[in-house]
Amino acid sequence: MTTPTVRASSIEEHLEATREARLQSYREFLRIPSISALPAHGPDVRRAAAWLADALRAAGVEHVAVEETAGPHPVVYGDSLRAAGAPTVLIYGHYDVQPVDPLDLWTSPPFEPVIDGDRILARGAADDKGQVHAHVMAAQAILATRDRFPVNVRYVFEGSEESGSEGLDWWLTEHRDRLAADVAIISDTGFFEGNLPAITVSLRGLMYAQIDVVGSTSDLHSGGYGGAVQNPANALATIIAALKGPDGRIRVPGFYDEVVALTEDERASLAALPFDEVAYRDSINLAALVGEAGYSTLERRATRPTLDVNGLWSGFQGEGTKTIIPAHAHAKVSCRLVADQDPRVIFERLRAFVEEIAPPGATVTVRDLGGGRPSLMRTDSPYARAAARALEATFGRVPVFTREGGSIPVAASFQSILGQPVVLLGFTQPHENAHAPNEWMDLRNYEGAIRTIVRTLEEIAQIDPDGVEQPGAGG
């Protein structure tokens, strides 16, 4: 395969010359409140999609389009397929963001980006607009200094990731042939503790449910009815208390049946990571860490399934007192899942168990609010090795292979629908407050991300169509 013609200016010179313009563009992107979970922000999500499409076109990417899915928010697609004989890389990120609550804990307005030292603060700065923007800037740098990419590239930027990726699998299925690629790169993860460069090799899946307990048609006076009727809040508390034991084990029958246990070598690899448990605990101001007995903190947070209550509401919550028996009580419950757990199967087992243990005197229902399957990637794939070489060349440290406790359902979709291997190449620092007030991105990581992306594509260009690295790869 031929090498792209390099113009007068190198990529590094281009990046240095455009640093301020790039930062201004980053800020513009962050100012759009693209909160996909809130219908009121639907127009903002579409405005962000249009902004991103324009940015890809300005970078020189071809066939850019904002395309509808089976859900409420569109996908932004673009490609550049001019590298004959070279591998094809599908690049994924998402341009939607989380809600900003609680607003009073933000030190600055969440959609007014603020530079604080080496950090930029705004909702989406890290998750995931910063990483999407880095990919666009990498494309701009390549096409401003060369006549084409070193590989063929397809971009898929989603607008519904933070609200369950509704409709995305339909879109992937409908466009399966058009999305053909040798590998999918997902930039929605981050570095390991201590800002150590990392490639993530597993993600947990997710099952999300809501438990509703309903008693009478309205709140009742606790003096006239207390002791004679079921209190839905008490009933819900009984249900929740029964879901887990004091050893941290989940009591839902069959919950662990499909769990793939770690091998001794895998446990040893996790144990060898430079993880400071005390610093991790202190960073979140806790006196102790707890979890499933028999497993380390790293194992519990990334390789074991969980069940957590995410929200509770019932009855009177105002100032003062109001002596009632509430008419209803509710809980949102999620489970993080590991290979080979199926979120639909886990939901059915949870529903059956809740119905079995529900106290009498109230109506209990369990609703499925969606989820996604877990993912497990190979550490020995040539594409993962290519990304590792690029990370080391940029950041000056050998990256670690680590496991993430979060969920990115599209990773499993790329594997199952498109049949593509996945490389999870993310750049955020740990504890960047994603999903929380004062989310931030380290600008040094952001700039390093751009350079790593360029190098990764160059490294992948050395892999032949059969997935074999050519002599001299990484040189």
Phi, psi and omega per residue, in radians:
M1 nan 2.592 -3.090
T2 -1.501 2.766 3.104
T3 -1.629 2.359 3.133
P4 -1.014 2.495 3.085
T5 -1.172 2.238 3.136
V6 -1.622 2.257 3.128
R7 -1.406 -3.015 -3.014
A8 -1.060 -0.679 -3.081
S9 -1.640 2.350 3.070
S10 -1.363 2.882 3.107
I11 -1.060 -0.737 -3.132
E12 -1.123 -0.715 3.099
E13 -1.107 -0.695 3.099
H14 -1.090 -0.788 -3.121
L15 -1.123 -0.674 3.111
E16 -1.161 -0.699 -3.095
A17 -1.249 -0.433 -3.052
T18 -1.888 0.243 -3.034
R19 -1.003 -0.862 -3.089
E20 -1.165 -0.731 3.102
A21 -1.101 -0.656 3.134
R22 -1.135 -0.744 3.133
L23 -1.149 -0.659 3.097
Q24 -1.129 -0.704 3.093
S25 -1.101 -0.734 3.098
Y26 -1.012 -0.788 3.138
R27 -1.106 -0.737 3.125
E28 -1.013 -0.761 3.141
F29 -1.085 -0.748 -3.096
L30 -1.212 -0.388 -3.107
R31 -1.285 -0.246 -3.116
I32 -1.486 2.033 -3.067
P33 -1.384 1.232 -3.027
S34 -1.444 1.133 -3.108
I35 -1.515 1.777 -2.998
S36 -1.247 -0.433 -3.073
A37 -1.345 -0.283 -3.076
L38 -1.877 1.989 -3.094
P39 -0.944 -0.555 -3.141
A40 -1.067 -0.393 -3.121
H41 -1.713 0.188 3.089
G42 -0.921 -0.816 3.096
P43 -1.082 -0.576 3.113
D44 -1.188 -0.650 3.090
V45 -1.062 -0.759 3.138
R46 -1.197 -0.585 3.080
R47 -1.136 -0.692 3.093
A48 -1.143 -0.677 3.109
A49 -1.085 -0.765 3.133
A50 -1.127 -0.703 3.114
W51 -1.061 -0.794 -3.096
L52 -1.152 -0.712 3.103
A53 -1.070 -0.746 3.103
D54 -1.099 -0.665 3.130
A55 -1.143 -0.700 3.095
L56 -1.127 -0.745 3.117
R57 -1.090 -0.753 3.140
A58 -1.102 -0.529 3.112
A59 -1.275 -0.351 -3.127
G60 1.906 0.088 3.111
V61 -1.256 2.533 -3.057
E62 -1.780 2.900 3.035
H63 0.921 0.647 -3.116
V64 -1.315 2.341 3.140
A65 -2.658 2.593 2.975
V66 -1.710 1.992 -2.961
E67 -2.047 2.431 -3.137
E68 -1.301 2.581 3.010
T69 -1.965 -2.988 3.047
A70 -1.422 -0.023 3.097
G71 -1.842 -2.995 -3.048
P72 -1.377 -0.292 -3.012
H73 -2.113 2.544 -3.022
P74 -1.493 2.928 2.992
V75 -1.793 2.484 2.995
V76 -1.777 2.122 -3.115
Y77 -2.050 2.561 2.991
G78 -2.806 2.798 3.114
D79 -2.654 2.937 2.976
S80 -2.583 1.917 -2.949
L81 -2.135 0.864 -3.044
R82 -1.833 0.064 -3.091
A83 -1.706 1.412 -3.080
A84 -1.012 2.286 3.094
G85 1.448 -0.130 -3.125
A86 -1.596 2.791 3.076
P87 -1.079 2.818 3.064
T88 -1.956 2.293 -3.096
V89 -2.033 2.216 3.012
L90 -1.708 2.193 -3.099
I91 -1.934 2.230 -3.083
Y92 -2.119 2.500 2.933
G93 -2.777 3.115 3.087
H94 -2.293 2.472 -3.075
Y95 -1.786 -0.028 3.057
D96 -1.526 2.818 -3.060
V97 -2.324 2.954 3.111
Q98 -1.348 2.748 2.944
P99 -1.020 2.864 -2.998
V100 -1.789 -0.057 -3.114
D101 -1.048 2.513 -0.064
P102 -1.454 2.187 -3.027
L103 -1.107 -0.556 -3.056
D104 -1.228 -0.187 3.120
L105 -1.599 -0.093 3.078
W106 -1.347 2.444 3.100
T107 -1.506 -0.216 3.064
S108 -2.641 2.784 -3.137
P109 -0.963 2.322 -2.996
P110 -1.118 -0.385 3.134
F111 -1.961 0.415 2.973
E112 -2.119 1.568 -3.040
P113 -0.966 2.386 -3.136
V114 -2.196 2.329 3.051
I115 -1.614 2.143 3.115
D116 -2.206 1.676 -3.059
G117 1.151 -2.150 3.122
D118 -1.606 0.155 -3.092
R119 -1.963 2.556 2.938
I120 -1.974 2.198 -3.075
L121 -1.833 2.209 3.054
A122 3.119 2.719 3.020
R123 -1.169 2.255 -3.111
G124 1.583 -0.078 -3.113
A125 -0.974 -0.654 3.119
A126 -1.828 -0.806 -2.982
D127 -2.023 1.640 0.033
D128 -2.345 0.284 -3.067
K129 -1.107 -0.648 3.140
G130 -1.053 -0.713 -3.114
Q131 -1.315 -0.639 3.041
V132 -1.080 -0.801 -3.119
H133 -1.085 -0.649 3.097
A134 -1.057 -0.693 3.108
H135 -1.137 -0.712 3.127
V136 -1.136 -0.716 3.140
M137 -1.207 -0.569 3.052
A138 -1.136 -0.733 3.090
A139 -1.077 -0.759 3.121
Q140 -1.056 -0.767 -3.130
A141 -1.114 -0.744 -3.137
I142 -1.114 -0.858 -3.027
L143 -1.363 -0.266 3.049
A144 -1.426 -0.281 -3.059
T145 -2.130 -0.123 -3.126
R146 -2.426 2.920 -3.114
D147 -1.472 -0.205 3.111
R148 -2.937 2.987 2.999
F149 -1.196 2.712 3.060
P150 -1.302 -0.269 3.104
V151 -2.310 3.028 2.957
N152 -1.470 2.431 -3.019
V153 -2.281 2.377 2.958
R154 -2.138 2.366 3.092
Y155 -1.917 2.296 3.030
V156 -2.262 1.874 3.139
F157 -1.991 2.089 -2.997
E158 -1.602 2.654 3.106
G159 -2.004 0.213 -3.069
S160 -2.312 0.204 -3.023
E161 -1.062 -0.684 -3.096
E162 -1.378 0.017 3.096
S163 -2.246 0.500 2.997
G164 1.710 0.101 3.117
S165 0.976 0.637 -3.116
E166 -1.054 2.211 3.089
G167 1.511 -0.144 -3.077
L168 -1.236 -0.750 -3.140
D169 -1.049 -0.647 3.075
W170 -1.048 -0.803 -3.117
W171 -1.128 -0.730 3.105
L172 -1.079 -0.731 -3.139
T173 -1.148 -0.768 -3.130
E174 -1.112 -0.536 -3.048
H175 -1.988 0.461 -3.051
R176 -0.946 -0.806 -3.091
D177 -1.160 -0.714 -3.121
R178 -1.181 -0.402 -3.064
L179 -1.680 0.205 -3.115
A180 -0.950 2.332 -3.141
A181 -2.761 2.817 3.108
D182 -1.443 -0.492 -3.111
V183 -2.722 2.603 3.017
A184 -1.913 2.259 3.045
I185 -1.860 2.157 3.123
I186 -1.949 2.143 3.091
S187 -1.937 1.433 3.126
D188 -2.562 0.416 3.097
T189 -2.177 -2.903 -3.077
G190 -2.622 -2.965 -3.138
F191 -1.454 2.919 3.129
F192 -1.453 2.987 3.133
E193 -0.881 2.432 -3.076
G194 1.446 0.199 -3.118
N195 1.040 0.715 3.102
L196 -1.505 2.168 3.126
P197 -0.899 2.432 -3.027
A198 -2.586 2.621 2.936
I199 -2.048 2.170 -3.098
T200 -1.451 2.349 -3.084
V201 -1.996 -0.095 3.030
S202 -2.648 2.596 3.081
L203 -2.282 2.478 3.047
R204 -1.395 2.648 3.020
G205 -1.507 -3.049 -3.051
L206 -2.533 2.387 2.919
M207 -2.179 2.210 -3.097
Y208 -2.144 2.271 -3.091
A209 -2.423 2.817 3.029
Q210 -2.177 2.293 3.090
I211 -1.804 2.166 3.127
D212 -2.036 2.215 3.096
V213 -2.076 2.111 -3.044
V214 -2.160 2.262 3.094
G215 -1.830 -1.980 3.138
S216 -1.311 3.054 -3.102
T217 -1.340 -0.230 3.096
S218 -2.628 2.894 3.063
D219 -1.027 2.546 -3.114
L220 -2.024 2.633 3.067
H221 -1.181 2.153 -3.067
S222 -1.214 -0.340 3.073
G223 -1.289 -0.675 -3.102
G224 -1.490 -0.390 -3.033
Y225 -2.180 -0.193 3.125
G226 -1.074 2.277 -3.090
G227 1.612 -0.173 -3.105
A228 -1.994 -0.314 -3.103
V229 -2.288 2.842 3.066
Q230 -1.309 2.363 3.059
N231 -1.629 1.986 -3.093
P232 -0.993 -0.606 3.118
A233 -1.160 -0.731 3.085
N234 -1.119 -0.726 -3.137
A235 -1.095 -0.733 3.123
L236 -1.127 -0.693 3.107
A237 -1.073 -0.683 3.103
T238 -1.097 -0.754 -3.141
I239 -1.099 -0.844 -3.090
I240 -1.102 -0.704 -3.131
A241 -1.120 -0.447 -3.094
A242 -1.479 -0.179 -3.043
L243 -1.311 -0.468 -3.126
K244 -2.350 2.597 3.107
G245 -1.649 2.986 3.138
P246 -1.122 -0.284 3.100
D247 -1.548 0.093 3.141
G248 1.450 -0.031 3.130
R249 -1.373 2.429 3.123
I250 -1.437 2.295 -2.987
R251 -1.626 0.052 3.104
V252 -1.139 2.125 -3.117
P253 -0.997 2.318 3.111
G254 1.409 0.033 -3.034
F255 -1.041 -0.657 -3.052
Y256 -1.689 0.092 -2.985
D257 -1.010 -0.681 -3.062
E258 -1.739 0.071 -3.090
V259 -1.130 2.237 3.076
V260 -1.533 1.985 -3.094
A261 -1.243 2.576 3.047
L262 -1.170 2.536 3.010
T263 -1.351 2.910 3.088
E264 -1.089 -0.653 3.100
D265 -1.126 -0.708 3.130
E266 -1.158 -0.673 3.093
R267 -1.160 -0.665 3.125
A268 -1.159 -0.667 3.114
S269 -1.114 -0.712 3.086
L270 -1.133 -0.756 -3.116
A271 -1.118 -0.449 -3.109
A272 -1.411 -0.185 -3.137
L273 -1.167 2.556 -3.106
P274 -1.346 1.308 -3.061
F275 -1.889 2.117 3.112
D276 -1.700 1.731 -3.054
E277 -1.131 -0.657 3.133
V278 -1.134 -0.777 3.123
A279 -1.127 -0.679 3.090
Y280 -1.057 -0.796 3.118
R281 -1.125 -0.802 -3.089
D282 -1.165 -0.489 -3.101
S283 -1.158 -0.352 3.102
I284 -1.983 0.269 3.000
N285 0.987 0.845 3.097
L286 -2.033 2.653 3.130
A287 -1.453 -0.423 -3.091
A288 -2.723 2.698 3.019
L289 -1.829 2.445 -3.110
V290 -2.312 2.847 3.102
G291 2.906 -2.928 -3.070
E292 -1.055 2.233 -3.118
A293 -1.095 2.501 3.067
G294 1.623 0.039 -3.107
Y295 -2.305 2.603 3.117
S296 -1.297 2.940 3.108
T297 -1.065 -0.769 3.115
L298 -1.069 -0.720 3.122
E299 -1.148 -0.756 -3.097
R300 -1.150 -0.649 -3.036
R301 -1.456 -0.174 -3.069
A302 -2.354 -0.439 -2.991
T303 -2.130 -0.010 3.112
R304 -2.019 2.566 3.103
P305 -1.311 2.722 -3.081
T306 -2.352 2.913 2.964
L307 -2.471 2.139 -3.093
D308 -2.381 2.522 2.981
V309 -1.451 2.176 -3.122
N310 -1.751 -0.272 -3.139
G311 -2.932 2.552 3.131
L312 -2.428 2.384 3.017
W313 -2.690 2.478 -3.139
S314 -3.078 2.592 2.919
G315 1.117 -2.794 -3.046
F316 -1.383 2.285 -3.107
Q317 -2.330 0.238 -3.133
G318 -1.515 -3.060 3.093
E319 -1.181 2.630 3.083
G320 1.358 -2.634 -3.060
T321 -2.197 2.678 3.044
K322 -2.705 1.917 -3.002
T323 -1.505 1.614 -3.126
I324 -2.294 2.844 2.840
I325 -1.854 1.947 -3.041
P326 -1.098 2.598 -3.127
A327 -1.315 -0.413 -3.092
H328 -2.691 2.835 3.101
A329 -2.579 2.608 -3.014
H330 -2.498 2.620 3.051
A331 -2.499 2.442 2.974
K332 -1.773 2.271 -3.033
V333 -2.252 2.347 3.077
S334 -2.225 2.658 3.041
C335 -2.166 2.228 2.950
R336 -1.505 2.299 -2.992
L337 -2.040 2.667 3.121
V338 -2.126 2.902 3.128
A339 -1.003 2.335 0.057
D340 -1.961 0.807 -3.101
Q341 -1.352 2.428 3.135
D342 -1.834 2.144 -3.092
P343 -1.034 -0.561 3.136
R344 -1.212 -0.700 3.118
V345 -1.161 -0.756 -3.138
I346 -1.123 -0.680 3.084
F347 -1.045 -0.803 -3.107
E348 -1.105 -0.647 3.117
R349 -1.209 -0.691 3.076
L350 -1.118 -0.803 -3.130
R351 -1.034 -0.814 -3.123
A352 -1.089 -0.708 -3.128
F353 -1.187 -0.759 3.124
V354 -1.070 -0.754 3.122
E355 -1.124 -0.600 -3.139
E356 -1.198 -0.689 -3.038
I357 -1.667 -0.044 -3.077
A358 -1.080 2.265 3.084
P359 -1.109 2.675 -3.141
P360 -1.267 2.854 3.021
G361 1.673 0.060 3.096
A362 -2.608 2.752 3.106
T363 -1.644 2.191 -3.096
V364 -2.050 2.216 3.067
T365 -2.249 2.654 3.101
V366 -2.199 2.180 -3.086
R367 -1.962 2.430 3.099
D368 -1.473 2.089 3.135
L369 -1.805 0.196 3.056
G370 1.896 3.132 -3.138
G371 3.000 -2.895 3.138
G372 -2.799 2.759 -3.077
R373 -1.469 2.675 3.043
P374 -1.247 2.863 3.141
S375 -2.339 2.564 3.091
L376 -2.401 2.175 -3.072
M377 -1.935 2.730 3.105
R378 -1.402 2.404 3.058
T379 -1.509 -0.243 -3.061
D380 -1.799 0.201 -3.131
S381 -1.255 2.591 3.129
P382 -1.099 -0.471 -3.135
Y383 -1.290 -0.686 3.064
A384 -1.138 -0.685 3.110
R385 -1.150 -0.635 3.104
A386 -1.106 -0.776 3.117
A387 -1.128 -0.650 3.130
A388 -1.116 -0.722 3.118
R389 -1.122 -0.674 3.137
A390 -1.173 -0.714 3.089
L391 -1.064 -0.808 -3.121
E392 -1.117 -0.718 -3.129
A393 -1.126 -0.594 -3.090
T394 -1.442 -0.846 -2.996
F395 -1.709 -0.128 3.049
G396 1.299 0.305 3.122
R397 -2.434 2.463 3.090
V398 -1.179 2.178 -3.117
P399 -1.271 2.684 3.048
V400 -1.710 2.709 3.000
F401 -1.713 2.128 -3.049
T402 -2.316 3.019 -3.122
R403 -2.077 2.480 -3.081
E404 -1.920 2.497 3.115
G405 -1.473 -0.248 -3.119
G406 -1.371 -3.085 -3.074
S407 -2.230 2.342 2.977
I408 -2.301 1.529 -3.017
P409 -0.967 -0.512 -3.083
V410 -1.133 -0.417 3.104
A411 -1.050 -0.784 3.094
A412 -1.177 -0.588 3.133
S413 -1.163 -0.727 3.099
F414 -1.080 -0.653 3.140
Q415 -1.239 -0.806 -3.011
S416 -1.481 -0.660 -3.079
I417 -1.537 -0.798 -3.072
L418 -1.689 -0.208 3.133
G419 1.158 0.559 -3.073
Q420 -1.857 2.382 2.959
P421 -1.155 2.659 -3.052
V422 -2.104 2.422 2.961
V423 -2.071 2.140 -3.141
L424 -1.648 1.698 -3.029
L425 -2.004 1.592 -3.120
G426 -1.996 2.885 -2.948
F427 -2.328 0.066 -3.086
T428 -1.355 2.654 3.028
Q429 -1.299 2.683 2.996
P430 -1.065 2.622 3.037
H431 1.092 0.669 -3.132
E432 -1.499 0.206 3.066
N433 1.148 0.504 3.002
A434 -1.023 2.408 -3.123
H435 1.264 0.070 -3.070
A436 -2.252 2.965 3.049
P437 -1.070 2.656 3.068
N438 1.067 0.719 3.031
E439 -1.040 2.491 -3.100
W440 -2.545 2.783 3.039
M441 -2.256 2.336 3.056
D442 -1.319 2.122 -3.087
L443 -1.138 -0.429 3.052
R444 -1.206 -0.681 3.045
N445 -1.141 -0.704 3.140
Y446 -1.077 -0.837 3.121
E447 -1.138 -0.686 3.078
G448 -1.126 -0.576 3.111
A449 -1.064 -0.786 -3.135
I450 -1.016 -0.827 -3.102
R451 -1.195 -0.633 3.104
T452 -1.163 -0.692 3.132
I453 -1.071 -0.786 3.103
V454 -1.031 -0.825 -3.117
R455 -1.147 -0.640 3.137
T456 -1.087 -0.770 3.119
L457 -1.119 -0.660 3.080
E458 -1.119 -0.726 3.127
E459 -1.146 -0.739 -3.126
I460 -1.154 -0.510 3.116
A461 -1.049 -0.356 -3.132
Q462 -1.513 0.007 -3.140
I463 -1.687 2.228 -3.096
D464 -1.359 2.987 -3.070
P465 -1.022 -0.335 3.110
D466 -1.574 0.117 3.095
G467 1.430 0.369 -3.126
V468 -1.839 2.296 3.115
E469 -1.273 2.379 -3.133
Q470 -1.417 2.717 3.099
P471 -0.981 2.386 -3.141
G472 1.583 -0.037 3.123
A473 -1.030 2.319 3.118
G474 1.522 -0.023 3.141
G475 -1.436 nan nan
